[in-house]
Amino acid sequence: MTTEATLPSTSASPTARQVWTRARGIALAVVLLLAAAVVLAVIRSDAHHGELDPRSADPGGSRAVAELLADRGVSTRVVTTLAQAGDAVGPDTTLLVAAPDLLTERQQKRLRSAFADTGGRTVLVAPGGGAVERLAPGVTASPATSFDSTLEPDCSLPAARRAGSADTGGVRYTTTHLDADECYPSRRLATLLRLPDASGGGDTVVLGAPDILLNDRLDDEGNASLALQLLGSRPHLVWYLPSLSDASAADPDEQRGFFDLLPSGWLWGTLQLFVAAALAALWRARRLGPLVPEKLPVAIRASETVEGRARLYRTANARDSAAAALRSTTRTRLAPLAGVPVAQAHTPEALLPALSAHLHGDGQALHTLLFGPPPSDDAALIALADRLDALEREVRRP
């Protein structure tokens, strides 16, 4: 009956406790990141679900200004598609575009054609460079925003003069229209423009920031007065909240690739992930230092090592490597006995004459034995090992 010994675990096979000790730091960091993401998502969902929406009472909503307009007899209608916005414009209507930058280039051109020369008022809230150039030709947005939030009117526009200072600081604009009203300047660039239509009945207002329309900013400075005058000049107000689900946003001639479907911030997000992974790798990497000797967990007999290596040679059918190892070891041991330096033990011209003189034997036979070709089968390999042992015993014989 045979029994098998249970080998103790080594440093190459870590225990579950060791694995947990090494990984608990990363696991804790992942849990904290997930918890922070959930908290931020909850906070943002509670505070920003109705931004610039006249039906929302959130701090970022615009319900307060809509109710003040209703008290003055101005009706407010919310639309979310380009078709609804185009059908609603007219001489007795004010069209407010809450987020012009969300519209595609094709939508912006169609919207401009819809409200141009209708005799009504159009209010564009903080349009960027491309949007303002298509919705209000002749107006250019500055790439640098205003440093100040609250600004003075500094223009002859009656609505601005009655309102006084207001929180219009944001995008700054320049225009080529000579008859435009340029109000609330910041660093000599206007943050509110009024552009009369060519027909003379309507106009377009470009507003650099949405602050005067927000619930939590309406009672600051002259924000309420300015907002009511800009939006209450006609009896009807159409509040256009562009939607990404609007069918007019799809262009049948436009070929969209994979990267066009990804959110705009995917590149920076991916870069941050790579930076975080690199920092984690540096944190968990083993620091280079001096070698530390480690005691072997078990003592292995030399015969077991030899037997294990022999089995590896046999499994790989590497008789040439096995024969070369046997011959090299034999030559290394025979060289000092024959008076040859170990450095020249593997040189036939130095080793063979010394062995022939010591044994008074045949030099050709010694050459074949010590430097010959590899054996052709396992029997020849065993015979070679026996002959090498016999040669070493003969050389060692007094």
C-alpha positions as CSV (number, residue, x, y, z in Angstrom):
1,M,0.0,0.0,0.0
2,T,1.4,3.3,-1.0
3,T,0.6,6.7,0.4
4,E,1.1,10.1,-1.3
5,A,2.7,13.0,0.7
6,T,0.8,16.3,0.6
7,L,3.1,19.0,-0.5
8,P,3.0,22.2,1.4
9,S,1.9,25.4,-0.5
10,T,4.7,27.5,-1.8
11,S,5.0,31.2,-2.9
12,A,4.0,30.1,-6.4
13,S,0.6,28.9,-5.2
14,P,-0.9,31.7,-2.9
15,T,-3.6,30.9,-0.5
16,A,-7.1,32.5,-0.6
17,R,-6.1,34.8,2.3
18,Q,-3.0,36.0,0.4
19,V,-5.1,36.7,-2.7
20,W,-7.6,38.7,-0.7
21,T,-4.9,40.7,1.1
22,R,-3.4,41.7,-2.3
23,A,-6.8,42.5,-4.0
24,R,-8.7,44.2,-1.2
25,G,-7.2,47.6,-1.9
26,I,-8.5,47.5,-5.5
27,A,-11.8,46.0,-4.5
28,L,-12.3,48.9,-2.0
29,A,-11.4,51.5,-4.6
30,V,-13.9,50.0,-7.1
31,V,-16.7,50.0,-4.4
32,L,-16.0,53.6,-3.5
33,L,-16.1,54.7,-7.2
34,L,-19.4,52.9,-7.7
35,A,-20.9,54.5,-4.6
36,A,-19.7,57.9,-5.7
37,A,-21.2,57.4,-9.2
38,V,-24.5,56.4,-7.7
39,V,-24.6,59.4,-5.3
40,L,-23.7,61.8,-8.1
41,A,-26.4,60.3,-10.4
42,V,-29.0,60.7,-7.7
43,I,-28.0,64.3,-6.9
44,R,-28.0,65.3,-10.6
45,S,-31.3,63.6,-11.3
46,D,-32.9,65.5,-8.5
47,A,-31.5,68.9,-9.4
48,H,-31.3,69.1,-13.2
49,H,-34.2,67.2,-14.8
50,G,-36.0,70.4,-15.9
51,E,-33.3,72.9,-17.0
52,L,-34.8,75.9,-18.8
53,D,-38.2,74.2,-18.8
54,P,-41.1,76.6,-18.2
55,R,-43.0,73.7,-16.5
56,S,-40.2,73.0,-14.0
57,A,-40.0,74.5,-10.5
58,D,-36.4,73.3,-10.0
59,P,-33.7,75.9,-9.5
60,G,-32.6,75.5,-13.1
61,G,-36.2,75.5,-14.4
62,S,-38.1,78.5,-15.8
63,R,-41.6,78.1,-14.3
64,A,-41.4,81.4,-12.4
65,V,-41.0,83.6,-15.5
66,A,-43.8,81.6,-17.3
67,E,-46.2,82.3,-14.4
68,L,-45.2,86.0,-14.3
69,L,-45.9,86.2,-18.0
70,A,-49.2,84.5,-17.6
71,D,-50.2,87.2,-15.0
72,R,-49.6,89.7,-17.8
73,G,-51.8,87.9,-20.3
74,V,-49.0,86.2,-22.2
75,S,-49.7,82.5,-22.9
76,T,-46.7,80.1,-23.0
77,R,-46.7,77.0,-25.2
78,V,-43.9,74.4,-25.0
79,V,-42.9,72.6,-28.2
80,T,-40.2,70.0,-28.7
81,T,-40.0,69.5,-32.5
82,L,-38.9,71.7,-35.3
83,A,-42.2,71.2,-37.1
84,Q,-44.2,72.5,-34.1
85,A,-41.9,75.5,-33.7
86,G,-42.1,76.4,-37.4
87,D,-45.9,76.2,-37.5
88,A,-46.2,78.4,-34.4
89,V,-44.3,81.5,-35.5
90,G,-46.1,84.6,-36.5
91,P,-46.3,88.4,-36.0
92,D,-48.0,88.0,-32.6
93,T,-45.6,85.3,-31.3
94,T,-42.3,85.3,-29.5
95,L,-40.3,82.2,-30.3
96,L,-37.7,81.2,-27.6
97,V,-35.1,78.6,-28.6
98,A,-33.7,77.3,-25.3
99,A,-30.7,75.3,-26.7
100,P,-29.8,76.3,-30.2
101,D,-26.6,74.3,-30.1
102,L,-28.6,71.0,-29.8
103,L,-30.0,71.5,-33.3
104,T,-28.3,70.1,-36.3
105,E,-27.0,72.3,-39.0
106,R,-29.9,71.3,-41.2
107,Q,-32.4,72.0,-38.4
108,Q,-30.9,75.5,-37.8
109,K,-31.2,76.4,-41.5
110,R,-34.8,75.3,-41.6
111,L,-35.7,77.1,-38.4
112,R,-34.1,80.3,-39.7
113,S,-36.2,80.1,-42.9
114,A,-39.3,79.5,-40.7
115,F,-39.1,82.6,-38.6
116,A,-37.3,85.0,-41.0
117,D,-39.5,88.1,-41.9
118,T,-42.5,86.8,-40.0
119,G,-42.9,90.0,-38.0
120,G,-42.5,88.1,-34.7
121,R,-39.6,88.1,-32.1
122,T,-37.1,85.2,-31.9
123,V,-35.0,84.8,-28.7
124,L,-31.9,82.6,-29.0
125,V,-30.5,81.5,-25.6
126,A,-26.6,81.3,-25.6
127,P,-26.0,80.0,-29.1
128,G,-22.5,79.0,-30.0
129,G,-20.3,80.0,-33.0
130,G,-21.9,77.8,-35.7
131,A,-25.4,78.1,-34.4
132,V,-25.5,81.8,-34.1
133,E,-24.0,82.3,-37.6
134,R,-26.8,80.2,-39.1
135,L,-29.7,81.5,-37.0
136,A,-28.6,85.1,-36.9
137,P,-26.5,85.8,-40.0
138,G,-24.0,88.6,-39.5
139,V,-23.4,87.7,-35.8
140,T,-20.2,86.0,-34.6
141,A,-19.6,84.4,-31.2
142,S,-16.4,85.1,-29.4
143,P,-14.5,81.9,-28.3
144,A,-13.8,83.5,-24.9
145,T,-16.8,83.9,-22.5
146,S,-17.4,86.8,-20.2
147,F,-15.5,87.0,-16.9
148,D,-18.4,88.8,-15.2
149,S,-21.9,87.6,-14.6
150,T,-23.6,90.8,-13.7
151,L,-23.2,93.6,-16.3
152,E,-24.6,97.1,-17.0
153,P,-26.8,97.7,-20.1
154,D,-24.7,100.6,-21.7
155,C,-27.0,100.8,-24.7
156,S,-30.1,102.7,-25.9
157,L,-32.5,99.6,-25.9
158,P,-35.5,100.6,-23.8
159,A,-35.9,97.2,-22.3
160,A,-32.3,97.1,-21.1
161,R,-32.3,100.6,-19.8
162,R,-35.4,100.0,-17.7
163,A,-34.0,96.7,-16.4
164,G,-30.7,98.0,-15.4
165,S,-27.9,95.6,-14.4
166,A,-28.6,91.9,-15.2
167,D,-26.9,88.6,-15.2
168,T,-26.2,88.3,-18.9
169,G,-22.5,87.5,-18.7
170,G,-21.7,84.4,-20.8
171,V,-21.1,84.1,-24.6
172,R,-20.0,87.4,-26.2
173,Y,-21.0,88.5,-29.7
174,T,-20.0,90.9,-32.4
175,T,-22.2,91.9,-35.4
176,T,-21.9,93.6,-38.8
177,H,-25.5,95.0,-38.5
178,L,-25.3,98.8,-38.2
179,D,-28.7,99.1,-36.7
180,A,-28.3,96.4,-34.1
181,D,-28.6,97.2,-30.4
182,E,-25.5,96.0,-28.6
183,C,-26.1,95.7,-24.8
184,Y,-24.4,94.5,-21.6
185,P,-20.9,94.7,-23.0
186,S,-18.0,92.7,-21.5
187,R,-14.6,93.7,-22.6
188,R,-16.2,95.7,-25.4
189,L,-18.2,92.8,-26.7
190,A,-22.0,92.6,-26.3
191,T,-23.7,89.8,-24.4
192,L,-27.2,90.8,-25.6
193,L,-28.0,91.8,-29.2
194,R,-31.2,92.9,-30.8
195,L,-31.3,92.6,-34.6
196,P,-34.3,94.2,-36.4
197,D,-35.7,92.2,-39.3
198,A,-35.4,93.6,-42.8
199,S,-39.2,94.0,-43.0
200,G,-39.1,96.2,-39.9
201,G,-41.8,94.4,-37.9
202,G,-39.9,91.7,-36.1
203,D,-36.5,91.2,-34.5
204,T,-34.1,88.6,-33.3
205,V,-32.6,88.7,-29.8
206,V,-29.4,86.9,-29.0
207,L,-28.9,86.3,-25.3
208,G,-25.4,85.3,-24.0
209,A,-26.5,83.5,-20.9
210,P,-29.8,81.8,-19.7
211,D,-29.4,83.2,-16.1
212,I,-32.2,85.8,-16.4
213,L,-34.7,82.9,-17.1
214,L,-33.8,80.6,-14.2
215,N,-36.0,80.3,-11.1
216,D,-33.1,80.8,-8.7
217,R,-31.8,83.9,-10.5
218,L,-35.0,85.6,-11.5
219,D,-35.1,87.9,-8.4
220,D,-31.4,89.0,-8.7
221,E,-30.5,92.4,-10.2
222,G,-32.9,93.4,-13.1
223,N,-33.2,89.8,-14.4
224,A,-37.0,89.6,-14.0
225,S,-37.6,92.9,-15.6
226,L,-35.4,92.1,-18.6
227,A,-36.9,88.6,-19.0
228,L,-40.5,89.9,-18.9
229,Q,-39.8,92.6,-21.5
230,L,-37.9,90.4,-23.9
231,L,-40.5,87.6,-23.7
232,G,-43.7,89.6,-23.2
233,S,-43.7,91.9,-26.2
234,R,-46.2,89.6,-28.0
235,P,-49.3,87.9,-26.6
236,H,-48.1,84.4,-27.3
237,L,-44.8,82.8,-26.3
238,V,-43.6,79.5,-28.0
239,W,-40.9,77.9,-25.8
240,Y,-38.9,75.6,-28.0
241,L,-37.0,72.8,-26.1
242,P,-35.0,70.9,-28.8
243,S,-35.3,67.2,-28.4
244,L,-32.8,64.5,-29.6
245,S,-35.7,62.3,-30.5
246,D,-37.0,64.9,-33.1
247,A,-37.4,63.1,-36.5
248,S,-36.1,66.3,-38.2
249,A,-32.7,65.7,-36.7
250,A,-32.1,62.7,-38.9
251,D,-30.5,63.4,-42.3
252,P,-31.2,60.7,-44.8
253,D,-28.1,61.7,-46.8
254,E,-25.8,61.7,-43.8
255,Q,-23.7,58.6,-43.2
256,R,-23.1,58.3,-39.5
257,G,-20.2,56.1,-38.3
258,F,-19.6,54.3,-35.0
259,F,-17.8,57.2,-33.4
260,D,-20.7,59.6,-34.3
261,L,-23.0,57.5,-32.1
262,L,-20.8,57.9,-29.0
263,P,-21.3,60.7,-26.5
264,S,-19.2,63.8,-27.1
265,G,-17.0,63.2,-24.0
266,W,-16.0,59.6,-24.8
267,L,-12.5,60.5,-25.7
268,W,-11.7,62.3,-22.4
269,G,-13.5,59.5,-20.5
270,T,-11.3,56.8,-22.2
271,L,-8.2,58.9,-21.5
272,Q,-9.1,59.2,-17.8
273,L,-9.6,55.4,-17.6
274,F,-6.1,54.8,-19.1
275,V,-4.6,57.2,-16.6
276,A,-6.4,55.5,-13.7
277,A,-5.3,52.1,-14.9
278,A,-1.6,53.3,-15.2
279,L,-1.7,54.8,-11.7
280,A,-3.2,51.5,-10.3
281,A,-0.5,49.5,-12.1
282,L,2.2,51.8,-10.6
283,W,0.6,51.5,-7.2
284,R,0.4,47.7,-7.2
285,A,3.7,47.1,-9.1
286,R,6.5,45.3,-7.2
287,R,9.3,47.7,-6.4
288,L,12.7,46.5,-7.5
289,G,15.2,46.0,-4.7
290,P,18.0,43.7,-3.5
291,L,17.5,40.0,-3.9
292,V,16.3,38.3,-0.7
293,P,17.3,34.6,-0.3
294,E,14.4,32.3,0.5
295,K,14.6,28.9,2.1
296,L,13.1,26.1,0.1
297,P,10.0,24.7,1.7
298,V,11.3,21.1,1.1
299,A,14.6,19.4,0.6
300,I,15.0,17.6,-2.8
301,R,17.6,14.9,-3.2
302,A,20.0,15.2,-6.1
303,S,18.9,11.9,-7.5
304,E,15.3,13.2,-7.8
305,T,16.5,16.2,-9.7
306,V,18.5,14.1,-12.1
307,E,15.6,11.7,-12.5
308,G,13.2,14.6,-13.2
309,R,15.5,16.1,-15.8
310,A,16.0,12.8,-17.4
311,R,12.2,12.4,-17.7
312,L,12.0,15.8,-19.3
313,Y,14.6,14.8,-21.9
314,R,12.8,11.6,-22.6
315,T,9.4,13.3,-22.9
316,A,10.9,15.7,-25.4
317,N,12.9,12.9,-27.2
318,A,16.0,15.1,-26.7
319,R,18.7,12.5,-26.9
320,D,21.1,15.0,-28.5
321,S,20.7,17.4,-25.5
322,A,21.1,14.6,-23.0
323,A,24.2,13.3,-24.7
324,A,25.7,16.8,-24.9
325,A,25.1,17.3,-21.2
326,L,26.7,13.9,-20.3
327,R,29.8,14.6,-22.5
328,S,30.2,18.2,-21.3
329,T,30.1,17.1,-17.7
330,T,32.5,14.3,-18.3
331,R,35.0,16.5,-20.1
332,T,34.8,19.1,-17.3
333,R,35.7,16.4,-14.7
334,L,38.4,14.8,-16.9
335,A,40.3,17.9,-17.8
336,P,41.9,18.6,-14.4
337,L,42.8,14.8,-14.1
338,A,44.7,15.0,-17.4
339,G,46.4,18.3,-16.6
340,V,44.3,20.4,-18.9
341,P,42.8,23.8,-17.7
342,V,39.0,23.7,-17.3
343,A,38.7,26.5,-19.8
344,Q,40.1,24.2,-22.5
345,A,38.1,21.1,-21.5
346,H,35.8,21.4,-24.5
347,T,38.6,21.9,-27.0
348,P,39.5,18.6,-28.7
349,E,43.1,19.8,-29.7
350,A,43.9,20.3,-26.0
351,L,42.0,17.6,-24.2
352,L,42.4,14.5,-26.5
353,P,46.2,14.5,-26.7
354,A,46.5,14.7,-22.9
355,L,44.0,11.9,-22.3
356,S,45.7,9.7,-25.0
357,A,49.1,10.2,-23.2
358,H,47.5,9.4,-19.9
359,L,45.7,6.3,-21.0
360,H,48.0,5.2,-23.8
361,G,44.8,4.7,-25.8
362,D,43.4,5.4,-29.3
363,G,42.9,9.1,-29.9
364,Q,40.2,8.5,-32.5
365,A,38.1,6.4,-30.2
366,L,38.3,9.1,-27.5
367,H,37.3,11.7,-30.0
368,T,34.2,9.7,-31.0
369,L,33.3,9.1,-27.3
370,L,33.8,12.7,-26.1
371,F,33.0,14.7,-29.2
372,G,31.0,12.3,-31.4
373,P,27.6,12.5,-33.0
374,P,24.4,12.2,-30.8
375,P,23.1,8.6,-30.3
376,S,20.4,7.4,-32.5
377,D,18.1,5.7,-29.9
378,D,17.7,5.3,-26.2
379,A,19.9,2.1,-26.1
380,A,22.8,4.0,-27.7
381,L,22.3,6.8,-25.1
382,I,22.5,4.3,-22.2
383,A,25.6,2.7,-23.8
384,L,27.2,6.2,-24.2
385,A,26.6,6.9,-20.5
386,D,28.2,3.6,-19.5
387,R,31.2,4.2,-21.6
388,L,31.7,7.7,-20.2
389,D,31.5,6.3,-16.7
390,A,34.0,3.6,-17.6
391,L,36.4,6.2,-19.1
392,E,36.2,8.4,-16.0
393,R,36.9,5.4,-13.7
394,E,39.9,4.5,-15.8
395,V,41.4,7.9,-15.7
396,R,40.9,8.1,-12.0
397,R,42.6,4.7,-11.4
398,P,46.0,5.2,-9.8
